[in-house]
């Protein structure tokens, strides 16, 4: 649950920064989702890479 909340917060922060810089909805959604998914599944991805 903690990883989910951290991903949610960091994804929102990434989206806010992207929106402030570009005002492009597509990039905002894409960056927010990518950051959230990388935080949620980062442990599994790193285990496979290492």
Sine and cosine of phi, psi and omega as CSV:
sin_phi,cos_phi,sin_psi,cos_psi,sin_omega,cos_omega
0.00,0.00,-0.60,0.80,0.00,-1.00
-0.89,0.45,-0.68,0.73,0.01,-1.00
-0.88,0.47,-0.62,0.78,0.03,-1.00
-0.89,0.46,-0.72,0.70,-0.01,-1.00
-0.92,0.39,-0.64,0.77,0.05,-1.00
-0.90,0.44,-0.68,0.73,0.05,-1.00
-0.88,0.47,-0.63,0.77,0.02,-1.00
-0.90,0.43,-0.70,0.72,-0.01,-1.00
-0.93,0.37,-0.73,0.68,-0.02,-1.00
-0.92,0.38,-0.58,0.81,0.08,-1.00
-0.90,0.44,-0.65,0.76,0.06,-1.00
-0.91,0.41,-0.64,0.77,0.04,-1.00
-0.91,0.42,-0.67,0.74,0.04,-1.00
-0.89,0.45,-0.64,0.77,0.05,-1.00
-0.91,0.42,-0.66,0.75,0.00,-1.00
-0.90,0.44,-0.67,0.74,0.02,-1.00
-0.91,0.42,-0.68,0.74,0.02,-1.00
-0.90,0.44,-0.66,0.75,0.00,-1.00
-0.91,0.42,-0.66,0.75,0.00,-1.00
-0.91,0.42,-0.54,0.84,-0.05,-1.00
-0.99,0.10,-0.58,0.81,-0.18,-0.98
-0.85,-0.52,-0.41,0.91,-0.10,-1.00
0.81,0.58,0.60,0.80,0.01,-1.00
-0.90,-0.43,0.89,-0.46,-0.08,-1.00
-0.90,0.44,-0.65,0.76,-0.02,-1.00
-0.88,0.48,-0.75,0.67,0.03,-1.00
-0.91,0.42,-0.59,0.80,-0.01,-1.00
-0.88,0.47,-0.74,0.68,0.01,-1.00
-0.91,0.42,-0.70,0.71,-0.03,-1.00
-0.88,0.47,-0.73,0.68,-0.02,-1.00
-0.91,0.43,-0.69,0.73,0.02,-1.00
-0.87,0.50,-0.70,0.71,0.00,-1.00
-0.93,0.36,-0.66,0.75,-0.01,-1.00
-0.89,0.45,-0.71,0.71,0.00,-1.00
-0.90,0.44,-0.72,0.70,-0.01,-1.00
-0.89,0.46,-0.71,0.71,-0.02,-1.00
-0.92,0.40,-0.64,0.77,0.04,-1.00
-0.90,0.44,-0.58,0.81,0.05,-1.00
-0.94,0.33,-0.68,0.73,-0.04,-1.00
-0.91,0.42,-0.67,0.74,-0.09,-1.00
-0.95,-0.31,0.17,0.98,-0.06,-1.00
-0.87,0.50,-0.62,0.78,-0.01,-1.00
-0.90,0.44,-0.67,0.74,0.00,-1.00
-0.93,0.36,-0.62,0.78,0.01,-1.00
-0.92,0.40,-0.71,0.70,-0.01,-1.00
-0.91,0.41,-0.60,0.80,0.03,-1.00
-0.88,0.47,-0.61,0.79,0.00,-1.00
-0.96,0.30,-0.52,0.85,-0.04,-1.00
-0.99,0.16,-0.48,0.88,-0.09,-1.00
-1.00,-0.05,0.00,0.00,0.00,0.00
